[in-house]
Structure formats: C-alpha cells, structure tokens
Amino acid sequence: NALAHVLEGLYSLQRTPITDALCLHTIPLLVRSLPAVLEHPHSVTARADLMTAAHLAGRVIANARTALHHAMCHAIGSRCGVGHGEANAVMLPHVLAFNAQQVQTALDQALAVWPDRQPHDTLVSCVQTLQVRLKIARRLRDLGIAREQLKAVAHQVMGERGLYFNPRTVTDPGEILSLLELAY
C-alpha cells in the first residue's frame, strides 16, 4: 500500500514539488526495507526504515491524494471482501501500465531511484519482480475473487473520487473491466 501511495503520488493531478521529493526519497527506502523485514524480521533497522517509509507515504497521500489505482482497490475491497494491501499489491503493475502513456516522465523518475534495477527494466517489471520476491499474490483470482464479481467492481470504481485525480481520464466502466480482467 505504501509503495502504491508513492508511485501514485508521483503522477496524481494533485502532486506538488514537495510530494515529488517525498516520493523519490521513499521509493528506495520501501524497496529495500520490505524484503529486509521479511528476511530479517527481528532487524530493528529494517523495521525502522519500513516504518519511516510508511509514514512518508502517508504524507504523500495526505497531500497528493490517490488516483485510479486506489479507486480500484477501494472497490475491490468493499465489493469482494479482500484486504486493501492485497488488492494494492495485485493491481499496482496493471494500473501503472494503464497510465504509462500519460505519466511516463513520472514512471521514469521512479525507475531512476529504484534499487538494483537492470538497464532493460521498466517500472512495471521492477514492481513485478518485487511481488515475486515478497511472495505475494499477483492475480485477483489468487485472492479468492470470482470473475463474476469484476463487472460490479468496475461499475463501483466509476463512483470513486480517486478517478478525479488520475491523469488518464476514465469515463467508461468497460476500461476498468478490461483492466480487472488483465489482473484476473
């Protein structure tokens, strides 16, 4: 969830130079500390870094707001009974790819501070690699969501306030349904 906050914060229509700076500082801290806490659960340093990153990510959404990604995760959670963090983890690479044409500069900024990236990596591929490393669900079906629920989720997303802050305008629930199908 914190990673989604800072990545969305870089391209939200409410972003500011201050939130950009917070995002770019927080991304590498999160990417390093998330696996570190899993690999060394008693490491005070790893936990402190993760807590700091989570706090900074909260500062980002308080100012830059969230966009389509969180709008989708709110609807998935309330409609399907899935935890917010789990929905975030699954949907993040899909929404980044969906918005990429409108926000490539922001995605490039995030990629530039991503630790241990390879020359051929994209931000989406880096997020997917992190998903694998953290051993988290990567598909909506892995969260117990039935395909039959996706249409209702798509319609619910259209009423979420996060759509207003998304740089790519979404006016058709069919676009959302297609995105959900990709994540299924």
C-alpha positions as CSV (number, residue, x, y, z in Angstrom):
1,N,0.0,0.0,0.0
2,A,2.8,2.4,0.9
3,L,4.5,1.7,-2.5
4,A,1.3,2.4,-4.3
5,H,0.9,5.7,-2.4
6,V,4.3,7.0,-3.5
7,L,4.0,5.8,-7.1
8,E,0.5,7.3,-7.5
9,G,1.7,10.4,-5.7
10,L,4.2,11.0,-8.5
11,Y,1.5,11.3,-11.1
12,S,-1.6,12.4,-9.3
13,L,-3.1,15.6,-10.6
14,Q,-2.6,17.0,-7.0
15,R,1.1,16.3,-6.9
16,T,3.5,19.1,-5.8
17,P,7.3,19.5,-5.8
18,I,7.2,18.6,-2.1
19,T,5.3,15.4,-2.7
20,D,7.5,14.5,-5.6
21,A,10.6,14.8,-3.3
22,L,8.9,12.7,-0.6
23,C,8.1,10.0,-3.2
24,L,11.5,9.9,-4.7
25,H,13.1,9.6,-1.2
26,T,10.6,7.0,-0.1
27,I,10.7,4.6,-3.1
28,P,14.2,3.2,-2.5
29,L,13.6,3.1,1.3
30,L,10.5,0.9,0.7
31,V,12.0,-1.3,-2.0
32,R,15.0,-2.1,0.3
33,S,13.1,-2.4,3.6
34,L,10.2,-4.6,2.6
35,P,12.3,-7.6,1.7
36,A,14.7,-6.8,4.5
37,V,11.9,-7.1,7.1
38,L,10.8,-10.5,5.6
39,E,14.4,-11.8,5.5
40,H,15.4,-10.4,8.9
41,P,12.1,-10.0,10.9
42,H,13.9,-9.0,14.1
43,S,16.1,-6.3,12.5
44,V,15.3,-3.0,14.2
45,T,17.0,-1.1,11.4
46,A,14.9,-2.8,8.7
47,R,11.7,-2.2,10.7
48,A,12.6,1.4,11.4
49,D,13.2,2.0,7.7
50,L,9.9,0.4,6.8
51,M,8.0,2.4,9.4
52,T,9.7,5.7,8.2
53,A,8.8,4.9,4.6
54,A,5.2,4.1,5.5
55,H,4.9,7.4,7.4
56,L,6.3,9.3,4.4
57,A,4.0,7.5,2.1
58,G,1.1,8.7,4.3
59,R,2.3,12.2,4.0
60,V,2.3,11.8,0.2
61,I,-1.4,10.7,0.0
62,A,-2.4,13.4,2.5
63,N,-1.2,16.0,0.0
64,A,-1.1,14.5,-3.5
65,R,-4.1,12.2,-3.0
66,T,-4.6,8.9,-4.7
67,A,-5.9,8.1,-8.2
68,L,-7.3,5.2,-10.2
69,H,-5.2,2.5,-8.5
70,H,-6.6,3.3,-5.1
71,A,-10.1,3.8,-6.5
72,M,-10.0,0.3,-7.9
73,C,-8.6,-1.2,-4.7
74,H,-11.3,0.5,-2.6
75,A,-14.0,-1.1,-4.8
76,I,-12.3,-4.5,-4.8
77,G,-12.0,-4.4,-1.0
78,S,-15.6,-3.4,-0.3
79,R,-17.2,-5.5,-3.1
80,C,-15.1,-8.6,-2.7
81,G,-14.0,-8.6,0.9
82,V,-10.3,-8.5,0.1
83,G,-7.7,-6.7,2.2
84,H,-6.7,-3.3,0.9
85,G,-3.0,-4.1,0.9
86,E,-3.6,-7.4,-1.0
87,A,-5.7,-5.6,-3.7
88,N,-3.0,-2.9,-3.9
89,A,-0.3,-5.5,-4.5
90,V,-2.2,-7.2,-7.3
91,M,-3.4,-4.1,-9.1
92,L,-0.3,-1.9,-9.0
93,P,1.6,-3.1,-12.1
94,H,-1.6,-3.2,-14.1
95,V,-2.6,0.4,-13.3
96,L,0.9,1.7,-13.8
97,A,0.9,0.1,-17.3
98,F,-2.6,1.6,-18.0
99,N,-1.5,5.1,-17.1
100,A,2.0,4.8,-18.6
101,Q,1.5,6.9,-21.8
102,Q,0.2,9.9,-19.8
103,V,2.8,9.6,-17.0
104,Q,6.0,8.2,-18.5
105,T,8.1,11.0,-17.0
106,A,6.9,10.2,-13.5
107,L,7.5,6.5,-14.1
108,D,11.0,7.2,-15.3
109,Q,11.7,9.2,-12.2
110,A,10.5,6.4,-10.0
111,L,12.6,3.9,-12.0
112,A,15.7,6.1,-11.7
113,V,15.6,5.7,-7.9
114,W,14.6,2.0,-7.8
115,P,17.4,0.0,-6.2
116,D,19.1,-2.8,-8.1
117,R,17.3,-2.2,-11.4
118,Q,18.7,-3.6,-14.6
119,P,19.2,-1.5,-17.8
120,H,16.3,-3.3,-19.5
121,D,13.9,-2.9,-16.6
122,T,10.7,-0.9,-16.7
123,L,8.9,0.3,-13.5
124,V,6.2,-2.3,-14.1
125,S,8.8,-5.1,-14.4
126,C,10.5,-3.8,-11.2
127,V,7.2,-3.9,-9.3
128,Q,6.5,-7.4,-10.6
129,T,10.0,-8.6,-9.5
130,L,9.3,-7.2,-6.1
131,Q,6.0,-9.1,-6.0
132,V,7.8,-12.3,-6.7
133,R,10.5,-11.6,-4.1
134,L,7.9,-10.8,-1.4
135,K,5.9,-13.9,-2.4
136,I,2.6,-12.0,-2.6
137,A,-0.4,-12.7,-4.7
138,R,-0.2,-11.4,-8.3
139,R,-3.7,-12.2,-9.7
140,L,-7.1,-11.3,-8.4
141,R,-8.2,-15.0,-8.6
142,D,-5.4,-15.8,-6.1
143,L,-7.3,-13.6,-3.6
144,G,-10.4,-15.6,-4.0
145,I,-12.2,-13.2,-6.2
146,A,-14.7,-14.7,-8.6
147,R,-14.6,-13.5,-12.2
148,E,-18.4,-12.8,-12.0
149,Q,-17.6,-10.0,-9.4
150,L,-15.5,-8.0,-11.8
151,K,-18.3,-6.2,-13.6
152,A,-19.8,-4.9,-10.4
153,V,-16.4,-3.8,-9.2
154,A,-15.9,-1.9,-12.5
155,H,-19.2,-0.1,-12.0
156,Q,-18.4,0.8,-8.4
157,V,-15.0,2.2,-9.4
158,M,-16.8,4.8,-11.5
159,G,-18.1,6.4,-8.4
160,E,-14.8,6.6,-6.6
161,R,-13.3,10.0,-6.0
162,G,-9.8,8.8,-6.9
163,L,-10.8,8.9,-10.6
164,Y,-10.7,12.7,-10.5
165,F,-7.0,12.8,-9.6
166,N,-6.0,10.2,-12.3
167,P,-4.0,11.7,-15.2
168,R,-5.7,9.4,-17.7
169,T,-9.4,10.2,-17.9
170,V,-11.6,7.2,-17.4
171,T,-15.3,7.6,-18.4
172,D,-16.2,4.0,-19.4
173,P,-16.6,1.2,-16.9
174,G,-15.5,-1.1,-19.8
175,E,-12.0,0.3,-19.5
176,I,-12.0,-0.7,-15.8
177,L,-13.4,-4.1,-16.5
178,S,-10.6,-4.7,-19.1
179,L,-8.0,-3.7,-16.5
180,L,-9.6,-6.1,-13.9
181,E,-9.6,-8.9,-16.5
182,L,-5.9,-8.3,-17.1
183,A,-5.3,-8.7,-13.4
184,Y,-7.5,-11.7,-13.1
